[in-house]
């Protein structure tokens, strides 16, 4: 059985579910899984029919416990660096993916698993979810963007406490701190994530792409530069067929039919 399960959903196969399928090791990420995920996200970035990706883990115990430390035990410095280069490429590919990525978390999201979730646009957490960046307790530090994404989500002081101590936080605290979008009952994270994906898929795809790009890039620069980027993206949408369709559908009191152009 594959360590990565993919399935298209929706009337037009516009939603792709991606499941980390190593429940026996809490969906720990090994080199092969990193490679498969990277290839998948690269390929799907060119899929013009896709509207949303939902990422989750098999089983109820964990979304992902992070890197596979059994594989890394005794790994040479050179092989460690090669693997981490894969991680860098994959995680940036997730963050910069042109359409929204939703992570559905049941159970643990630790270390690289937490960082992978933080690279997505939305996190739907089961009431059983627990989040932690535990790398400093293992003689390393977060290397999958957690040092940047966590402070942006919950504030730098809270992030430092989690990172310096390896502190675990539960779903409720993660929600209160702004780490996750929603808390749902046990076993309901995937269902809720798919419902959100369907809602997103109803909006104009080019509008979603431009808005995501502008917001992601805008966090990296000052306000005036970010706003200039907003306007540039806005002006890309003005001459599109979908912008005309959106206005026409409103006036004709009907559902818009997007063409992604």
C-alpha positions as CSV (number, residue, x, y, z in Angstrom):
1,X,0.0,0.0,0.0
2,X,1.2,3.5,-0.9
3,X,2.5,5.8,1.8
4,X,0.6,8.6,0.0
5,X,-3.1,8.3,-0.9
6,X,-4.7,10.8,-3.3
7,X,-8.3,11.1,-4.3
8,X,-10.2,13.6,-6.4
9,X,-13.6,14.9,-5.1
10,X,-16.3,17.2,-6.2
11,X,-18.6,17.2,-9.2
12,X,-15.7,18.2,-11.5
13,X,-12.8,16.6,-9.6
14,X,-11.9,20.1,-8.4
15,X,-10.8,19.1,-4.9
16,X,-7.8,16.8,-4.3
17,X,-7.4,15.0,-0.9
18,X,-3.9,14.0,0.0
19,X,-3.4,11.5,2.9
20,X,-0.2,10.7,4.6
21,X,-0.6,7.0,5.0
22,X,1.9,5.7,7.6
23,X,-0.4,5.4,10.6
24,X,1.9,2.7,12.2
25,X,4.5,5.5,12.8
26,X,2.1,8.3,13.3
27,X,2.5,9.4,9.6
28,X,6.2,10.3,10.1
29,X,7.8,11.8,7.1
30,X,10.6,9.8,5.5
31,X,12.7,10.5,2.4
32,X,10.4,8.6,0.1
33,X,7.3,10.4,1.4
34,X,9.0,13.8,1.0
35,X,9.8,12.9,-2.6
36,X,6.3,11.8,-3.4
37,X,4.7,14.9,-1.8
38,X,7.1,17.2,-3.7
39,X,6.4,15.5,-7.0
40,X,2.6,15.7,-6.4
41,X,2.5,19.3,-5.4
42,X,4.7,20.2,-8.4
43,X,2.5,18.3,-10.8
44,X,-0.7,19.6,-9.4
45,X,0.4,23.2,-9.5
46,X,-0.2,23.0,-13.3
47,X,-3.7,21.5,-12.9
48,X,-6.0,24.3,-14.1
49,X,-9.1,22.4,-13.0
50,X,-8.1,22.1,-9.4
51,X,-9.6,24.5,-6.8
52,X,-8.4,23.2,-3.5
53,X,-6.2,20.6,-1.8
54,X,-7.0,19.0,1.5
55,X,-4.1,17.4,3.4
56,X,-4.6,15.0,6.2
57,X,-3.1,11.9,7.9
58,X,-4.3,8.4,8.1
59,X,-5.8,7.2,11.4
60,X,-7.0,9.2,14.5
61,X,-3.7,9.2,16.5
62,X,-1.8,11.7,14.4
63,X,-1.8,14.0,11.4
64,X,2.0,13.8,11.3
65,X,4.6,13.3,14.1
66,X,7.3,15.0,12.0
67,X,10.4,13.5,10.4
68,X,11.1,9.8,10.7
69,X,13.7,9.7,13.4
70,X,14.3,6.0,13.0
71,X,15.4,6.7,9.4
72,X,17.5,9.6,10.5
73,X,19.2,7.5,13.3
74,X,22.8,7.2,12.1
75,X,22.2,9.3,8.9
76,X,25.3,11.0,7.7
77,X,25.6,14.8,7.7
78,X,25.5,14.7,3.9
79,X,22.4,12.6,3.7
80,X,20.7,14.7,6.3
81,X,21.4,17.9,4.3
82,X,20.1,16.2,1.1
83,X,16.9,15.2,2.9
84,X,16.5,18.7,4.3
85,X,16.9,20.2,0.8
86,X,13.8,18.1,-0.2
87,X,12.0,19.4,2.9
88,X,12.8,23.0,1.9
89,X,11.5,22.5,-1.6
90,X,8.4,20.7,-0.5
91,X,7.3,23.1,2.2
92,X,7.8,26.2,0.0
93,X,5.9,24.4,-2.7
94,X,3.0,24.0,-0.3
95,X,3.1,27.6,1.0
96,X,3.4,29.0,-2.6
97,X,0.9,26.6,-4.1
98,X,-1.4,28.7,-6.4
99,X,-4.6,27.6,-4.8
100,X,-5.7,27.1,-1.2
101,X,-4.3,24.2,0.8
102,X,-6.3,23.0,3.9
103,X,-4.9,20.8,6.6
104,X,-7.2,18.5,8.6
105,X,-5.6,17.6,11.9
106,X,-6.7,14.6,14.1
107,X,-4.3,14.0,17.0
108,X,-0.7,15.0,17.0
109,X,0.9,17.6,14.7
110,X,4.4,17.7,16.0
111,X,7.8,19.1,14.7
112,X,7.8,18.8,10.9
113,X,4.2,17.8,10.9
114,X,3.2,21.0,12.7
115,X,5.4,23.0,10.3
116,X,3.8,21.3,7.3
117,X,0.4,22.3,8.6
118,X,1.6,25.9,9.2
119,X,2.6,26.1,5.5
120,X,-1.1,25.6,4.5
121,X,-3.7,28.3,4.3
122,X,-6.2,26.8,6.8
123,X,-6.0,24.3,9.7
124,X,-9.1,22.5,10.8
125,X,-8.4,20.8,14.1
126,X,-10.2,18.0,15.8
127,X,-10.7,18.4,19.5
128,X,-8.0,15.7,19.9
129,X,-5.4,17.8,18.1
130,X,-2.1,18.7,19.8
131,X,0.5,20.9,18.3
132,X,4.2,21.2,19.2
133,X,7.6,22.2,17.7
134,X,9.8,19.7,19.6
135,X,13.1,20.1,17.7
136,X,15.1,21.8,20.4
137,X,14.5,18.9,22.6
138,X,16.3,16.7,20.0
139,X,19.4,18.9,19.5
140,X,18.2,20.6,16.4
141,X,15.8,23.5,15.7
142,X,12.7,23.8,13.5
143,X,13.9,23.9,9.9
144,X,10.6,23.7,8.0
145,X,9.5,27.4,8.3
146,X,8.2,27.1,11.8
147,X,10.5,29.8,13.2
148,X,8.8,32.2,10.8
149,X,5.2,30.9,10.5
150,X,4.5,30.2,14.2
151,X,5.3,33.8,15.4
152,X,3.2,35.1,12.5
153,X,0.3,33.0,13.7
154,X,0.5,33.3,17.5
155,X,2.9,36.1,18.3
156,X,6.7,35.9,19.0
157,X,6.6,35.5,22.7
158,X,4.2,32.5,22.6
159,X,6.1,31.1,19.7
160,X,9.4,31.3,21.6
161,X,7.9,29.5,24.6
162,X,6.7,26.7,22.4
163,X,10.0,26.4,20.5
164,X,12.4,26.8,23.4
165,X,10.6,24.3,25.6
166,X,8.9,22.0,23.1
167,X,5.6,22.8,24.8
168,X,2.5,21.0,23.5
169,X,-0.7,23.0,23.1
170,X,-4.2,21.5,22.7
171,X,-6.8,22.4,20.0
172,X,-8.6,24.9,22.2
173,X,-5.5,26.9,23.0
174,X,-4.4,26.6,19.4
175,X,-7.7,28.2,18.4
176,X,-7.5,30.9,21.1
177,X,-4.0,31.8,19.9
178,X,-4.9,31.9,16.3
179,X,-3.0,28.8,15.1
180,X,-6.1,27.0,13.8
181,X,-9.2,28.2,12.0
182,X,-11.8,25.9,13.6
183,X,-12.1,23.1,16.2
184,X,-14.4,20.2,15.5
185,X,-15.5,17.0,17.1
186,X,-13.2,13.9,17.0
187,X,-13.3,12.4,13.6
188,X,-14.8,15.4,11.9
189,X,-11.7,17.4,10.8
190,X,-11.7,15.9,7.2
191,X,-15.4,16.4,6.8
192,X,-15.3,20.0,7.8
193,X,-12.2,20.6,5.7
194,X,-14.0,19.2,2.6
195,X,-17.0,21.5,3.3
196,X,-14.7,24.5,3.4
197,X,-13.0,23.3,0.2
198,X,-16.4,23.2,-1.5
199,X,-17.2,26.7,-0.4
200,X,-13.8,27.9,-1.8
201,X,-14.4,26.1,-5.1
202,X,-17.5,28.1,-5.6
203,X,-15.6,31.4,-5.8
204,X,-13.8,32.6,-8.9
205,X,-10.5,30.6,-9.2
206,X,-8.4,33.5,-10.6
207,X,-9.6,35.8,-7.8
208,X,-8.6,33.2,-5.2
209,X,-5.2,32.7,-6.8
210,X,-4.5,36.5,-7.0
211,X,-5.7,37.1,-3.4
212,X,-3.6,34.3,-2.0
213,X,-0.5,35.4,-3.8
214,X,-1.0,39.0,-2.7
215,X,-1.6,38.1,1.0
216,X,1.3,35.7,1.2
217,X,3.7,38.1,-0.4
218,X,2.3,41.1,1.5
219,X,3.4,39.6,4.8
220,X,7.0,39.8,3.7
221,X,7.1,43.6,2.9
222,X,6.0,47.0,4.2
223,X,2.4,48.1,3.9
224,X,2.8,50.4,0.9
225,X,4.7,47.8,-1.1
226,X,2.1,45.2,-0.2
227,X,-0.8,47.4,-1.2
228,X,0.9,48.1,-4.5
229,X,1.1,44.4,-5.0
230,X,-2.7,44.2,-4.2
231,X,-3.5,46.7,-6.8
232,X,-1.3,45.0,-9.4
233,X,-3.1,41.7,-8.8
234,X,-6.5,43.5,-8.8
235,X,-5.7,45.0,-12.2
236,X,-4.8,41.6,-13.6
237,X,-8.4,40.5,-12.8
238,X,-10.2,43.5,-14.3
239,X,-10.0,42.4,-18.0
240,X,-10.8,38.8,-17.3
241,X,-13.9,36.9,-18.5
242,X,-14.6,35.8,-15.0
243,X,-14.8,39.4,-13.7
244,X,-17.4,40.1,-16.4
245,X,-19.2,36.9,-15.6
246,X,-19.4,37.7,-11.9
247,X,-21.0,41.0,-12.5
248,X,-23.4,39.6,-15.1
249,X,-24.4,36.7,-12.8
250,X,-25.2,39.1,-9.9
251,X,-27.4,41.3,-12.1
252,X,-29.1,38.3,-13.7
253,X,-29.7,36.7,-10.3
254,X,-28.0,33.4,-11.2
255,X,-25.0,31.4,-10.2
256,X,-21.8,32.4,-12.0
257,X,-20.1,30.0,-14.4
258,X,-16.4,30.5,-14.0
259,X,-14.0,29.8,-16.9
260,X,-10.7,30.4,-15.1
261,X,-9.8,33.1,-17.6
